[in-house]
């Protein structure tokens, strides 16, 4: 398999497309907002006029869009992926969506003879550009094996988890961790600043224990310095948190902390912080303390 299509050229989609192209794959791409295609077009990647055209030109189409509604739109509506169906076509969804929605979408593809895999990833565009994402895959095992050479080029670790929907469940649980870690660091740093203690001492001690994380070792120092170059925006994490809470509700599971976190992130977005990196949640914590 050598022909890959990418639909959705946000920060992650563009990085995946560029990395695959640089790795020798034939890449076709589509994005609804044409301005986001210019850099990839200049690099030599084929830019298509519709999801249908991407499917026609690809053996594997990777979807990387905002939500389940967007997945369904580019898959099944006018000039959608299914309009470009051919014998070798496999679809893989890298978007973060509700596991039940994923199962329903997979069934709709299956009913017309197309296998769809779930392939959410951990890691942002900064690691996607070098092929160092971590990928979770669920769906048809034979389709996974057929696409494995591409997945192993995108990610340095690939986990096959079973039937459709499972990978998206794990992805939501992973993003729940990110949500809580960003809040914990934000509140710890804020507490120490208010105590007239250098929060970098806190990080040095934290990172000397097994409580350390990649976030505390890297992004936390930028949080102290007020640097929030977005690899994953606060608004996008808020969207994923809402998917977590709706999924929990559908399962009859009570997750009290993520429900509280949803309100905090929603408030931060309403304060105009949505376009910065998710670790910019510290700015909201600062803001509510400045009024006291």
N, C-alpha and C positions, 0 to 999 in steps of 0.2 A: 504494500500500500504506500503510495507516494503522493497522491493528490488530496490536499486538505483544504477545506473551506472554513473560514472564520466569519461568523455573523455576530456583530457587536464589537465595535472598535473603540471602547473606552480604554482606560489605562491598561487594564489587564489584557483585554482582547488584542490591542495593538502590540503589546509586548510579546504575547504568544505567537501572533502572526509573524512578527519580525524574526523571532528566534527560529521558528520552523523554516522560514524562507532562508535564513542564514545557514541552516543545517542541511540544506539541499532539497527540501520538499517543494513541490509545486503548490503554491498557495494562492487561493482565490478568496476575496473578502468582500463584505458588504456592510455598510452602516447607513442608517436612515439619515443621519446628519453628515452631509458630504464633506464638510470641512475636516472631519476627523480621518478622512481617507487620503488626504493629500500627501502626507509624509510617506505612507506606505506605497502609494502610487509612484512617487518619485524614486523610491528604492527599487521598484521593479515588480512589485506584487500586483497581480491582476485584480482590478476593482470591478465588481459586477454591479449591475443596475437593479438587482432584486435577489431575494433569498432563493428563488427558483433558479436563477442563473448560477448561483454558487453551487447548488445541488447538482446541476447538470455537469459542472466542471470538476466535481469532487467525488472521491470515494468515501471520505469521512467529512461530515459537516459538524463543526463545533460551534455551539450556541453559547454566547456569553452576554446576556442581556439583563435588564433590571429585575424583572419579576416574572411570575408564571403567566400573567396576561400577555406580556411581551413575547414570551416563548410561544404561546399559542398563536399569536398574531403572525409572527414570521414563519411559523410552521404550517398553518392550515388555511390562512386567508389568501386573498388574491395574490398571485405570483409568489406564493409561499413555497417552502421546501418541498412539500408533497407534489407540487406541480412539476418539479424537476426529478421525480422518482426514476431510478434506473436499477438494474439488477444488483450492482455492487454497492449501492448506497447504504451507509450506516450514519446515524445521527447520534451525537453525544452532547449532553447539556452540562455546561460548566457554571451555569447560573446558580444562585442560592435561592431555592424555592421550597415551598411546603412539600414534604414527602408524599402526601396524598395526591396533591396536584401532579407531582412527578409520575406517580403510578398511572393516573388517568391519562396524562399526555402520552406516556409510553404505550398504553393500551390502544390509544387512537392511532398512533404510528403503526403498531403491530397489526391492527385490523386492516390496514392497507398494504401490508407486506414490507414494512421498514422496521428494522430493529433499532431501538434507541437505548443508549447507555446514559447513566448519570455519572458525571466526572467532576464534581466540585473539588476545589483545591484549597490548600492553605499556602499563604505567601502572596505577596503583592507583585506589581510590575517590576520592582527592583530585583526580584529573584526569578521572575518569569523570563526575563530577557536572557538569562544564562541557563535556563532549563533546570532550575533548582527548586521548583514547587514540590509540594507533597500532594499527591492525588488519591482520592477515594473513588472507587468505581463500583457501580452495581448495575445489574441487568443481565443480558444474555451472555453466558460464559464464552461461547464460541466467537461472538462478535468482539468481546474483550480481547481474546487471544489474537484475533485477526488484526486488531488495531494496536496491539501492545507495543510495537516498535515506535509508533508515534507518541503514545503515552509516556514511554520511558525516555523519550527525547524532551518532552515537556517537563517532566518531574523526575527528581532523583530518587523518590520513593513512591511506589504505586501499590495501593492496597485494594485487592478485589474482595468485596464484602458480601456478595450474594445478589438477591433479587432486587428489582427496581424499587427505589425509594429509600433503601438503607443508607446509601452514601449521603443523601441529603439530610437524613436524620443525624448522622454523625457530624456533618458539616455544621448544622445548627448547634449541636452540643459544643463543637470547637469554638464557634463564634461567641457562644455564651461565656466561655473562658476568657476570650479577649475582652468582652464587655466588662467583666468583673475585675480583671487585672488592671485595665485602664482606670477604672473608678478607684480601686484600692491604692494605686500609685498616686493618683490625683489627690486623694484625701490625705494620704501619708505626707506627701510633699507640702500640701497646704497647712497641715497641722504643725509641721516643723518650722515652716516659714513664720507662722504666727507665734511660735515659741522662740523666735530669734536663734534658731539652730540651722546651720548650713545643711540643706537637704541632701547634698552630695555625700555627706558623712553617712546619712541614712542609707543611701544606695550602696556605698562601699561596704557597710555592714551587711545589708540585705544580700548583696551579691557574694558574700563570703559564706552564706548558708545554703542549704538545699531548697530554700524558699525562692531562690533567684529564678528568673525567667529570661528569655530572650528580650522581652520588653523592658525588664528592669536593667538589663545589661546594655541596651542600646537606646531605645526610644525615650527612656525615662530621663536621661541627661538632656535631651532636646526639650522635653517637657519643662524642665527647670529653666532652661534658657528661652522658652517661649518660641521654639521653632517647630512648626507643624507642617512640613512639606508633605502633601497628601500622597500616601500610597494606597489608602483605603479611607474614603471620606467619612466624617461623622454622620452625615445624612444616610449614607449607604449602610452603615452599621445600625442606625436607628431602624431602617427598613428591615434589616435582618432580625433585629430584636422583636419587631412586630410579628414577623413570621414565626419566631420561637414561641411567642405567647399564644398566637392563634393555633399553632400546632399542639401546644400543651393543652389548650382548652378542648380541642377536638379529641384528644386522648384521655380527657378527664384527669389530667395531672395538674397538681398545684405547684407552681414554681414561684414562691413569693418574692425572691430577690430579683429575678429578671423582670417581674412585673413592676417593681419599684424602679429598676434601672430604666425601663422603657419610658417612664414619666420624666426621669432626669434627662435622658437623651432627647426626648421630644421638646422639653423646655430649652435645651441648648440649641436645637435647630431653630426654634422660634426666636431665639436671641441672635440669629444670624451666623451661627457657627457651623452650619452644615457643610460648607465647602472645604473646610480645613481637615487635616488628618483626624481620625477618631480620638487620638490621644489629646487633642485639643479640648476634650471634655474637661480638662483641668481649668480651662478658661471660664467655664460656666461655674465650677466650684469656687474659683476666685471671685467671680462676679457676685454671687449670692452672699459671700462673706464681706465684700466691700460695702454692702448696704447696711451692715450691722455696726 
